[in-house]
Amino acid sequence: MTVSTLRKSEQTERPDYAGLNIPAAVTVSRRLAHLIAEHDDLDLAIGALLANGNCDDLLISRLKKRKLQLKDEIAAVG
């Protein structure tokens, strides 16, 4: 197999939930809940760091970037 063949097969394969006895909707809702919780936690952390006044601008930028990534993931899942 070539690398491109492996990549194509990775992109087309979907998880098989049949043997787990867990409906896919439950798995998706858990993932969505996890993403939302992480997004909210970052929001609180950013607010606390900014309220402190003595914070690292690079850290704030990284946290905000991660928060935006989570927002995109939430939109894709939900």
PDB file of N, CA, C and O in Angstrom:
ATOM      1  N   MET A   1       0.845  -1.191   0.000  1.00  0.00           N
ATOM      2  CA  MET A   1       0.000   0.000   0.000  1.00  0.00           C
ATOM      3  C   MET A   1       0.881   1.242   0.000  1.00  0.00           C
ATOM      4  O   MET A   1       1.928   1.291   0.645  1.00  0.00           O
ATOM      5  N   THR A   2       0.437   2.210  -0.720  1.00  0.00           N
ATOM      6  CA  THR A   2       1.162   3.467  -0.737  1.00  0.00           C
ATOM      7  C   THR A   2       0.597   4.397   0.328  1.00  0.00           C
ATOM      8  O   THR A   2      -0.460   4.140   0.904  1.00  0.00           O
ATOM      9  N   VAL A   3       1.320   5.477   0.575  1.00  0.00           N
ATOM     10  CA  VAL A   3       0.884   6.446   1.575  1.00  0.00           C
ATOM     11  C   VAL A   3      -0.448   7.067   1.169  1.00  0.00           C
ATOM     12  O   VAL A   3      -1.324   7.258   2.013  1.00  0.00           O
ATOM     13  N   SER A   4      -0.606   7.381  -0.107  1.00  0.00           N
ATOM     14  CA  SER A   4      -1.860   7.988  -0.545  1.00  0.00           C
ATOM     15  C   SER A   4      -3.031   7.012  -0.398  1.00  0.00           C
ATOM     16  O   SER A   4      -4.148   7.423  -0.084  1.00  0.00           O
ATOM     17  N   THR A   5      -2.776   5.730  -0.625  1.00  0.00           N
ATOM     18  CA  THR A   5      -3.831   4.730  -0.440  1.00  0.00           C
ATOM     19  C   THR A   5      -4.224   4.640   1.029  1.00  0.00           C
ATOM     20  O   THR A   5      -5.407   4.536   1.352  1.00  0.00           O
ATOM     21  N   LEU A   6      -3.241   4.679   1.914  1.00  0.00           N
ATOM     22  CA  LEU A   6      -3.530   4.642   3.348  1.00  0.00           C
ATOM     23  C   LEU A   6      -4.327   5.866   3.773  1.00  0.00           C
ATOM     24  O   LEU A   6      -5.280   5.757   4.544  1.00  0.00           O
ATOM     25  N   ARG A   7      -3.939   7.014   3.276  1.00  0.00           N
ATOM     26  CA  ARG A   7      -4.656   8.240   3.641  1.00  0.00           C
ATOM     27  C   ARG A   7      -6.099   8.198   3.157  1.00  0.00           C
ATOM     28  O   ARG A   7      -7.006   8.614   3.878  1.00  0.00           O
ATOM     29  N   LYS A   8      -6.320   7.701   1.946  1.00  0.00           N
ATOM     30  CA  LYS A   8      -7.678   7.609   1.419  1.00  0.00           C
ATOM     31  C   LYS A   8      -8.516   6.653   2.257  1.00  0.00           C
ATOM     32  O   LYS A   8      -9.682   6.924   2.543  1.00  0.00           O
ATOM     33  N   SER A   9      -7.907   5.517   2.655  1.00  0.00           N
ATOM     34  CA  SER A   9      -8.670   4.563   3.454  1.00  0.00           C
ATOM     35  C   SER A   9      -8.963   5.116   4.839  1.00  0.00           C
ATOM     36  O   SER A   9     -10.015   4.821   5.406  1.00  0.00           O
ATOM     37  N   GLU A  10      -8.051   5.917   5.399  1.00  0.00           N
ATOM     38  CA  GLU A  10      -8.284   6.527   6.703  1.00  0.00           C
ATOM     39  C   GLU A  10      -9.422   7.542   6.635  1.00  0.00           C
ATOM     40  O   GLU A  10     -10.202   7.670   7.579  1.00  0.00           O
ATOM     41  N   GLN A  11      -9.514   8.255   5.528  1.00  0.00           N
ATOM     42  CA  GLN A  11     -10.539   9.279   5.378  1.00  0.00           C
ATOM     43  C   GLN A  11     -11.920   8.683   5.164  1.00  0.00           C
ATOM     44  O   GLN A  11     -12.916   9.284   5.567  1.00  0.00           O
ATOM     45  N   THR A  12     -12.002   7.533   4.548  1.00  0.00           N
ATOM     46  CA  THR A  12     -13.311   6.974   4.220  1.00  0.00           C
ATOM     47  C   THR A  12     -13.848   6.047   5.301  1.00  0.00           C
ATOM     48  O   THR A  12     -15.051   5.789   5.343  1.00  0.00           O
ATOM     49  N   GLU A  13     -12.982   5.538   6.178  1.00  0.00           N
ATOM     50  CA  GLU A  13     -13.440   4.624   7.213  1.00  0.00           C
ATOM     51  C   GLU A  13     -14.195   5.376   8.301  1.00  0.00           C
ATOM     52  O   GLU A  13     -13.792   6.459   8.725  1.00  0.00           O
ATOM     53  N   ARG A  14     -15.275   4.790   8.732  1.00  0.00           N
ATOM     54  CA  ARG A  14     -16.086   5.355   9.814  1.00  0.00           C
ATOM     55  C   ARG A  14     -16.028   4.402  11.001  1.00  0.00           C
ATOM     56  O   ARG A  14     -15.903   3.191  10.819  1.00  0.00           O
ATOM     57  N   PRO A  15     -16.119   4.942  12.214  1.00  0.00           N
ATOM     58  CA  PRO A  15     -16.097   4.048  13.376  1.00  0.00           C
ATOM     59  C   PRO A  15     -17.289   3.103  13.375  1.00  0.00           C
ATOM     60  O   PRO A  15     -18.389   3.471  12.963  1.00  0.00           O
ATOM     61  N   ASP A  16     -17.060   1.892  13.837  1.00  0.00           N
ATOM     62  CA  ASP A  16     -18.117   0.888  13.915  1.00  0.00           C
ATOM     63  C   ASP A  16     -18.584   0.791  15.363  1.00  0.00           C
ATOM     64  O   ASP A  16     -17.876   0.257  16.217  1.00  0.00           O
ATOM     65  N   TYR A  17     -19.785   1.312  15.632  1.00  0.00           N
ATOM     66  CA  TYR A  17     -20.332   1.309  16.981  1.00  0.00           C
ATOM     67  C   TYR A  17     -21.223   0.087  17.247  1.00  0.00           C
ATOM     68  O   TYR A  17     -21.758  -0.063  18.345  1.00  0.00           O
ATOM     69  N   ALA A  18     -21.378  -0.766  16.263  1.00  0.00           N
ATOM     70  CA  ALA A  18     -22.313  -1.888  16.377  1.00  0.00           C
ATOM     71  C   ALA A  18     -21.945  -2.837  17.517  1.00  0.00           C
ATOM     72  O   ALA A  18     -22.831  -3.302  18.235  1.00  0.00           O
ATOM     73  N   GLY A  19     -20.680  -3.127  17.694  1.00  0.00           N
ATOM     74  CA  GLY A  19     -20.267  -4.063  18.719  1.00  0.00           C
ATOM     75  C   GLY A  19     -20.178  -3.473  20.113  1.00  0.00           C
ATOM     76  O   GLY A  19     -19.952  -4.207  21.075  1.00  0.00           O
ATOM     77  N   LEU A  20     -20.347  -2.192  20.243  1.00  0.00           N
ATOM     78  CA  LEU A  20     -20.188  -1.535  21.538  1.00  0.00           C
ATOM     79  C   LEU A  20     -21.483  -1.434  22.330  1.00  0.00           C
ATOM     80  O   LEU A  20     -21.443  -1.150  23.527  1.00  0.00           O
ATOM     81  N   ASN A  21     -22.609  -1.655  21.708  1.00  0.00           N
ATOM     82  CA  ASN A  21     -23.917  -1.499  22.336  1.00  0.00           C
ATOM     83  C   ASN A  21     -24.142  -0.080  22.857  1.00  0.00           C
ATOM     84  O   ASN A  21     -24.890   0.126  23.812  1.00  0.00           O
ATOM     85  N   ILE A  22     -23.495   0.886  22.227  1.00  0.00           N
ATOM     86  CA  ILE A  22     -23.683   2.302  22.561  1.00  0.00           C
ATOM     87  C   ILE A  22     -24.168   2.993  21.294  1.00  0.00           C
ATOM     88  O   ILE A  22     -23.483   2.966  20.271  1.00  0.00           O
ATOM     89  N   PRO A  23     -25.329   3.603  21.353  1.00  0.00           N
ATOM     90  CA  PRO A  23     -25.803   4.311  20.165  1.00  0.00           C
ATOM     91  C   PRO A  23     -24.848   5.442  19.784  1.00  0.00           C
ATOM     92  O   PRO A  23     -24.273   6.102  20.650  1.00  0.00           O
ATOM     93  N   ALA A  24     -24.691   5.650  18.508  1.00  0.00           N
ATOM     94  CA  ALA A  24     -23.790   6.688  18.020  1.00  0.00           C
ATOM     95  C   ALA A  24     -24.204   8.060  18.519  1.00  0.00           C
ATOM     96  O   ALA A  24     -23.350   8.914  18.758  1.00  0.00           O
ATOM     97  N   ALA A  25     -25.495   8.284  18.680  1.00  0.00           N
ATOM     98  CA  ALA A  25     -25.975   9.585  19.147  1.00  0.00           C
ATOM     99  C   ALA A  25     -25.472   9.889  20.555  1.00  0.00           C
ATOM    100  O   ALA A  25     -25.169  11.039  20.875  1.00  0.00           O
ATOM    101  N   VAL A  26     -25.386   8.865  21.391  1.00  0.00           N
ATOM    102  CA  VAL A  26     -24.878   9.058  22.757  1.00  0.00           C
ATOM    103  C   VAL A  26     -23.407   9.443  22.707  1.00  0.00           C
ATOM    104  O   VAL A  26     -22.968  10.335  23.433  1.00  0.00           O
ATOM    105  N   THR A  27     -22.657   8.779  21.860  1.00  0.00           N
ATOM    106  CA  THR A  27     -21.243   9.089  21.714  1.00  0.00           C
ATOM    107  C   THR A  27     -21.050  10.510  21.227  1.00  0.00           C
ATOM    108  O   THR A  27     -20.188  11.228  21.735  1.00  0.00           O
ATOM    109  N   VAL A  28     -21.830  10.922  20.259  1.00  0.00           N
ATOM    110  CA  VAL A  28     -21.735  12.275  19.723  1.00  0.00           C
ATOM    111  C   VAL A  28     -22.125  13.298  20.783  1.00  0.00           C
ATOM    112  O   VAL A  28     -21.471  14.333  20.915  1.00  0.00           O
ATOM    113  N   SER A  29     -23.186  13.017  21.540  1.00  0.00           N
ATOM    114  CA  SER A  29     -23.610  13.975  22.554  1.00  0.00           C
ATOM    115  C   SER A  29     -22.574  14.087  23.674  1.00  0.00           C
ATOM    116  O   SER A  29     -22.383  15.168  24.231  1.00  0.00           O
ATOM    117  N   ARG A  30     -21.912  12.989  24.004  1.00  0.00           N
ATOM    118  CA  ARG A  30     -20.835  13.050  25.002  1.00  0.00           C
ATOM    119  C   ARG A  30     -19.672  13.878  24.489  1.00  0.00           C
ATOM    120  O   ARG A  30     -19.108  14.690  25.223  1.00  0.00           O
ATOM    121  N   ARG A  31     -19.316  13.675  23.235  1.00  0.00           N
ATOM    122  CA  ARG A  31     -18.222  14.451  22.629  1.00  0.00           C
ATOM    123  C   ARG A  31     -18.575  15.932  22.620  1.00  0.00           C
ATOM    124  O   ARG A  31     -17.738  16.776  22.941  1.00  0.00           O
ATOM    125  N   LEU A  32     -19.799  16.242  22.255  1.00  0.00           N
ATOM    126  CA  LEU A  32     -20.246  17.627  22.217  1.00  0.00           C
ATOM    127  C   LEU A  32     -20.225  18.238  23.615  1.00  0.00           C
ATOM    128  O   LEU A  32     -19.796  19.378  23.786  1.00  0.00           O
ATOM    129  N   ALA A  33     -20.681  17.494  24.605  1.00  0.00           N
ATOM    130  CA  ALA A  33     -20.671  17.985  25.985  1.00  0.00           C
ATOM    131  C   ALA A  33     -19.241  18.242  26.458  1.00  0.00           C
ATOM    132  O   ALA A  33     -18.980  19.224  27.153  1.00  0.00           O
ATOM    133  N   HIS A  34     -18.322  17.362  26.082  1.00  0.00           N
ATOM    134  CA  HIS A  34     -16.918  17.533  26.459  1.00  0.00           C
ATOM    135  C   HIS A  34     -16.334  18.794  25.820  1.00  0.00           C
ATOM    136  O   HIS A  34     -15.636  19.563  26.481  1.00  0.00           O
ATOM    137  N   LEU A  35     -16.619  19.000  24.545  1.00  0.00           N
ATOM    138  CA  LEU A  35     -16.111  20.178  23.842  1.00  0.00           C
ATOM    139  C   LEU A  35     -16.666  21.463  24.446  1.00  0.00           C
ATOM    140  O   LEU A  35     -15.930  22.434  24.627  1.00  0.00           O
ATOM    141  N   ILE A  36     -17.951  21.474  24.755  1.00  0.00           N
ATOM    142  CA  ILE A  36     -18.580  22.658  25.340  1.00  0.00           C
ATOM    143  C   ILE A  36     -17.989  22.950  26.720  1.00  0.00           C
ATOM    144  O   ILE A  36     -17.725  24.105  27.054  1.00  0.00           O
ATOM    145  N   ALA A  37     -17.785  21.901  27.515  1.00  0.00           N
ATOM    146  CA  ALA A  37     -17.201  22.083  28.853  1.00  0.00           C
ATOM    147  C   ALA A  37     -15.788  22.648  28.758  1.00  0.00           C
ATOM    148  O   ALA A  37     -15.424  23.546  29.516  1.00  0.00           O
ATOM    149  N   GLU A  38     -14.994  22.125  27.831  1.00  0.00           N
ATOM    150  CA  GLU A  38     -13.631  22.634  27.656  1.00  0.00           C
ATOM    151  C   GLU A  38     -13.654  24.091  27.190  1.00  0.00           C
ATOM    152  O   GLU A  38     -12.848  24.902  27.645  1.00  0.00           O
ATOM    153  N   HIS A  39     -14.572  24.422  26.287  1.00  0.00           N
ATOM    154  CA  HIS A  39     -14.717  25.791  25.797  1.00  0.00           C
ATOM    155  C   HIS A  39     -15.074  26.733  26.948  1.00  0.00           C
ATOM    156  O   HIS A  39     -14.501  27.816  27.071  1.00  0.00           O
ATOM    157  N   ASP A  40     -16.019  26.319  27.786  1.00  0.00           N
ATOM    158  CA  ASP A  40     -16.428  27.139  28.930  1.00  0.00           C
ATOM    159  C   ASP A  40     -15.293  27.294  29.941  1.00  0.00           C
ATOM    160  O   ASP A  40     -15.107  28.370  30.509  1.00  0.00           O
ATOM    161  N   ASP A  41     -14.540  26.225  30.166  1.00  0.00           N
ATOM    162  CA  ASP A  41     -13.397  26.292  31.078  1.00  0.00           C
ATOM    163  C   ASP A  41     -12.349  27.285  30.579  1.00  0.00           C
ATOM    164  O   ASP A  41     -11.792  28.061  31.355  1.00  0.00           O
ATOM    165  N   LEU A  42     -12.093  27.249  29.278  1.00  0.00           N
ATOM    166  CA  LEU A  42     -11.137  28.203  28.708  1.00  0.00           C
ATOM    167  C   LEU A  42     -11.638  29.632  28.856  1.00  0.00           C
ATOM    168  O   LEU A  42     -10.860  30.541  29.144  1.00  0.00           O
ATOM    169  N   ASP A  43     -12.926  29.828  28.659  1.00  0.00           N
ATOM    170  CA  ASP A  43     -13.509  31.153  28.816  1.00  0.00           C
ATOM    171  C   ASP A  43     -13.287  31.678  30.234  1.00  0.00           C
ATOM    172  O   ASP A  43     -12.915  32.836  30.422  1.00  0.00           O
ATOM    173  N   LEU A  44     -13.516  30.824  31.220  1.00  0.00           N
ATOM    174  CA  LEU A  44     -13.295  31.207  32.613  1.00  0.00           C
ATOM    175  C   LEU A  44     -11.820  31.472  32.897  1.00  0.00           C
ATOM    176  O   LEU A  44     -11.485  32.429  33.596  1.00  0.00           O
ATOM    177  N   ALA A  45     -10.946  30.639  32.364  1.00  0.00           N
ATOM    178  CA  ALA A  45      -9.510  30.812  32.582  1.00  0.00           C
ATOM    179  C   ALA A  45      -9.010  32.115  31.968  1.00  0.00           C
ATOM    180  O   ALA A  45      -8.229  32.839  32.586  1.00  0.00           O
ATOM    181  N   ILE A  46      -9.458  32.410  30.757  1.00  0.00           N
ATOM    182  CA  ILE A  46      -9.055  33.655  30.098  1.00  0.00           C
ATOM    183  C   ILE A  46      -9.549  34.852  30.900  1.00  0.00           C
ATOM    184  O   ILE A  46      -8.811  35.815  31.109  1.00  0.00           O
ATOM    185  N   GLY A  47     -10.786  34.788  31.343  1.00  0.00           N
ATOM    186  CA  GLY A  47     -11.341  35.880  32.148  1.00  0.00           C
ATOM    187  C   GLY A  47     -10.571  36.084  33.443  1.00  0.00           C
ATOM    188  O   GLY A  47     -10.317  37.222  33.840  1.00  0.00           O
ATOM    189  N   ALA A  48     -10.197  34.992  34.108  1.00  0.00           N
ATOM    190  CA  ALA A  48      -9.451  35.095  35.358  1.00  0.00           C
ATOM    191  C   ALA A  48      -8.058  35.675  35.125  1.00  0.00           C
ATOM    192  O   ALA A  48      -7.586  36.501  35.906  1.00  0.00           O
ATOM    193  N   LEU A  49      -7.412  35.247  34.065  1.00  0.00           N
ATOM    194  CA  LEU A  49      -6.083  35.779  33.761  1.00  0.00           C
ATOM    195  C   LEU A  49      -6.137  37.268  33.428  1.00  0.00           C
ATOM    196  O   LEU A  49      -5.274  38.034  33.855  1.00  0.00           O
ATOM    197  N   LEU A  50      -7.137  37.671  32.674  1.00  0.00           N
ATOM    198  CA  LEU A  50      -7.268  39.085  32.322  1.00  0.00           C
ATOM    199  C   LEU A  50      -7.631  39.925  33.543  1.00  0.00           C
ATOM    200  O   LEU A  50      -7.174  41.061  33.667  1.00  0.00           O
ATOM    201  N   ALA A  51      -8.440  39.386  34.439  1.00  0.00           N
ATOM    202  CA  ALA A  51      -8.821  40.112  35.650  1.00  0.00           C
ATOM    203  C   ALA A  51      -7.629  40.288  36.581  1.00  0.00           C
ATOM    204  O   ALA A  51      -7.550  41.271  37.318  1.00  0.00           O
ATOM    205  N   ASN A  52      -6.706  39.338  36.546  1.00  0.00           N
ATOM    206  CA  ASN A  52      -5.506  39.399  37.382  1.00  0.00           C
ATOM    207  C   ASN A  52      -4.652  40.604  36.998  1.00  0.00           C
ATOM    208  O   ASN A  52      -4.007  41.210  37.853  1.00  0.00           O
ATOM    209  N   GLY A  53      -4.649  40.945  35.727  1.00  0.00           N
ATOM    210  CA  GLY A  53      -3.906  42.102  35.253  1.00  0.00           C
ATOM    211  C   GLY A  53      -2.455  41.815  34.918  1.00  0.00           C
ATOM    212  O   GLY A  53      -1.890  42.462  34.036  1.00  0.00           O
ATOM    213  N   ASN A  54      -1.852  40.881  35.585  1.00  0.00           N
ATOM    214  CA  ASN A  54      -0.461  40.544  35.341  1.00  0.00           C
ATOM    215  C   ASN A  54      -0.415  39.188  34.647  1.00  0.00           C
ATOM    216  O   ASN A  54      -0.169  38.160  35.278  1.00  0.00           O
ATOM    217  N   CYS A  55      -0.658  39.204  33.327  1.00  0.00           N
ATOM    218  CA  CYS A  55      -0.736  37.937  32.608  1.00  0.00           C
ATOM    219  C   CYS A  55       0.163  37.952  31.381  1.00  0.00           C
ATOM    220  O   CYS A  55       0.568  39.006  30.890  1.00  0.00           O
ATOM    221  N   ASP A  56       0.456  36.770  30.910  1.00  0.00           N
ATOM    222  CA  ASP A  56       1.301  36.567  29.742  1.00  0.00           C
ATOM    223  C   ASP A  56       0.445  36.684  28.484  1.00  0.00           C
ATOM    224  O   ASP A  56      -0.503  35.922  28.298  1.00  0.00           O
ATOM    225  N   ASP A  57       0.784  37.638  27.627  1.00  0.00           N
ATOM    226  CA  ASP A  57       0.003  37.852  26.400  1.00  0.00           C
ATOM    227  C   ASP A  57       0.051  36.638  25.472  1.00  0.00           C
ATOM    228  O   ASP A  57      -0.931  36.327  24.797  1.00  0.00           O
ATOM    229  N   LEU A  58       1.182  35.962  25.441  1.00  0.00           N
ATOM    230  CA  LEU A  58       1.307  34.780  24.589  1.00  0.00           C
ATOM    231  C   LEU A  58       0.378  33.671  25.079  1.00  0.00           C
ATOM    232  O   LEU A  58      -0.261  32.990  24.278  1.00  0.00           O
ATOM    233  N   LEU A  59       0.309  33.495  26.387  1.00  0.00           N
ATOM    234  CA  LEU A  59      -0.588  32.488  26.954  1.00  0.00           C
ATOM    235  C   LEU A  59      -2.041  32.814  26.634  1.00  0.00           C
ATOM    236  O   LEU A  59      -2.812  31.930  26.261  1.00  0.00           O
ATOM    237  N   ILE A  60      -2.411  34.071  26.779  1.00  0.00           N
ATOM    238  CA  ILE A  60      -3.780  34.493  26.463  1.00  0.00           C
ATOM    239  C   ILE A  60      -4.081  34.222  24.992  1.00  0.00           C
ATOM    240  O   ILE A  60      -5.161  33.729  24.666  1.00  0.00           O
ATOM    241  N   SER A  61      -3.154  34.532  24.114  1.00  0.00           N
ATOM    242  CA  SER A  61      -3.353  34.289  22.678  1.00  0.00           C
ATOM    243  C   SER A  61      -3.538  32.807  22.383  1.00  0.00           C
ATOM    244  O   SER A  61      -4.393  32.431  21.581  1.00  0.00           O
ATOM    245  N   ARG A  62      -2.744  31.973  23.026  1.00  0.00           N
ATOM    246  CA  ARG A  62      -2.855  30.524  22.800  1.00  0.00           C
ATOM    247  C   ARG A  62      -4.182  29.981  23.316  1.00  0.00           C
ATOM    248  O   ARG A  62      -4.807  29.138  22.673  1.00  0.00           O
ATOM    249  N   LEU A  63      -4.605  30.467  24.473  1.00  0.00           N
ATOM    250  CA  LEU A  63      -5.882  30.026  25.023  1.00  0.00           C
ATOM    251  C   LEU A  63      -7.051  30.459  24.133  1.00  0.00           C
ATOM    252  O   LEU A  63      -7.997  29.700  23.922  1.00  0.00           O
ATOM    253  N   LYS A  64      -6.973  31.678  23.620  1.00  0.00           N
ATOM    254  CA  LYS A  64      -8.033  32.167  22.734  1.00  0.00           C
ATOM    255  C   LYS A  64      -8.061  31.378  21.429  1.00  0.00           C
ATOM    256  O   LYS A  64      -9.132  31.087  20.897  1.00  0.00           O
ATOM    257  N   LYS A  65      -6.878  31.032  20.916  1.00  0.00           N
ATOM    258  CA  LYS A  65      -6.806  30.237  19.689  1.00  0.00           C
ATOM    259  C   LYS A  65      -7.426  28.857  19.914  1.00  0.00           C
ATOM    260  O   LYS A  65      -8.179  28.367  19.072  1.00  0.00           O
ATOM    261  N   ARG A  66      -7.110  28.235  21.048  1.00  0.00           N
ATOM    262  CA  ARG A  66      -7.695  26.919  21.358  1.00  0.00           C
ATOM    263  C   ARG A  66      -9.206  27.030  21.510  1.00  0.00           C
ATOM    264  O   ARG A  66      -9.947  26.141  21.093  1.00  0.00           O
ATOM    265  N   LYS A  67      -9.655  28.128  22.109  1.00  0.00           N
ATOM    266  CA  LYS A  67     -11.093  28.344  22.281  1.00  0.00           C
ATOM    267  C   LYS A  67     -11.793  28.439  20.922  1.00  0.00           C
ATOM    268  O   LYS A  67     -12.883  27.894  20.745  1.00  0.00           O
ATOM    269  N   LEU A  68     -11.174  29.122  19.972  1.00  0.00           N
ATOM    270  CA  LEU A  68     -11.740  29.209  18.623  1.00  0.00           C
ATOM    271  C   LEU A  68     -11.749  27.850  17.927  1.00  0.00           C
ATOM    272  O   LEU A  68     -12.693  27.524  17.207  1.00  0.00           O
ATOM    273  N   GLN A  69     -10.698  27.058  18.141  1.00  0.00           N
ATOM    274  CA  GLN A  69     -10.663  25.713  17.572  1.00  0.00           C
ATOM    275  C   GLN A  69     -11.805  24.872  18.127  1.00  0.00           C
ATOM    276  O   GLN A  69     -12.456  24.129  17.392  1.00  0.00           O
ATOM    277  N   LEU A  70     -12.039  24.995  19.426  1.00  0.00           N
ATOM    278  CA  LEU A  70     -13.132  24.258  20.044  1.00  0.00           C
ATOM    279  C   LEU A  70     -14.475  24.712  19.486  1.00  0.00           C
ATOM    280  O   LEU A  70     -15.366  23.893  19.261  1.00  0.00           O
ATOM    281  N   LYS A  71     -14.618  26.004  19.265  1.00  0.00           N
ATOM    282  CA  LYS A  71     -15.862  26.531  18.696  1.00  0.00           C
ATOM    283  C   LYS A  71     -16.118  25.914  17.322  1.00  0.00           C
ATOM    284  O   LYS A  71     -17.246  25.541  17.002  1.00  0.00           O
ATOM    285  N   ASP A  72     -15.070  25.810  16.520  1.00  0.00           N
ATOM    286  CA  ASP A  72     -15.199  25.179  15.199  1.00  0.00           C
ATOM    287  C   ASP A  72     -15.565  23.702  15.317  1.00  0.00           C
ATOM    288  O   ASP A  72     -16.396  23.208  14.555  1.00  0.00           O
ATOM    289  N   GLU A  73     -14.949  22.992  16.269  1.00  0.00           N
ATOM    290  CA  GLU A  73     -15.277  21.588  16.468  1.00  0.00           C
ATOM    291  C   GLU A  73     -16.718  21.414  16.932  1.00  0.00           C
ATOM    292  O   GLU A  73     -17.411  20.495  16.496  1.00  0.00           O
ATOM    293  N   ILE A  74     -17.164  22.300  17.818  1.00  0.00           N
ATOM    294  CA  ILE A  74     -18.543  22.241  18.293  1.00  0.00           C
ATOM    295  C   ILE A  74     -19.515  22.440  17.131  1.00  0.00           C
ATOM    296  O   ILE A  74     -20.526  21.746  17.032  1.00  0.00           O
ATOM    297  N   ALA A  75     -19.202  23.385  16.261  1.00  0.00           N
ATOM    298  CA  ALA A  75     -20.066  23.633  15.103  1.00  0.00           C
ATOM    299  C   ALA A  75     -20.076  22.421  14.161  1.00  0.00           C
ATOM    300  O   ALA A  75     -21.108  22.104  13.569  1.00  0.00           O
ATOM    301  N   ALA A  76     -18.947  21.757  14.026  1.00  0.00           N
ATOM    302  CA  ALA A  76     -18.867  20.602  13.139  1.00  0.00           C
ATOM    303  C   ALA A  76     -19.623  19.405  13.710  1.00  0.00           C
ATOM    304  O   ALA A  76     -20.257  18.660  12.963  1.00  0.00           O
ATOM    305  N   VAL A  77     -19.562  19.216  15.020  1.00  0.00           N
ATOM    306  CA  VAL A  77     -20.224  18.076  15.653  1.00  0.00           C
ATOM    307  C   VAL A  77     -21.717  18.339  15.794  1.00  0.00           C
ATOM    308  O   VAL A  77     -22.545  17.483  15.486  1.00  0.00           O
ATOM    309  N   GLY A  78     -22.041  19.525  16.260  1.00  0.00           N
ATOM    310  CA  GLY A  78     -23.449  19.845  16.563  1.00  0.00           C
ATOM    311  C   GLY A  78     -24.128  20.343  15.374  1.00  0.00           C
ATOM    312  O   GLY A  78     -25.315  20.664  15.429  1.00  0.00           O
TER     313      GLY A  78
END
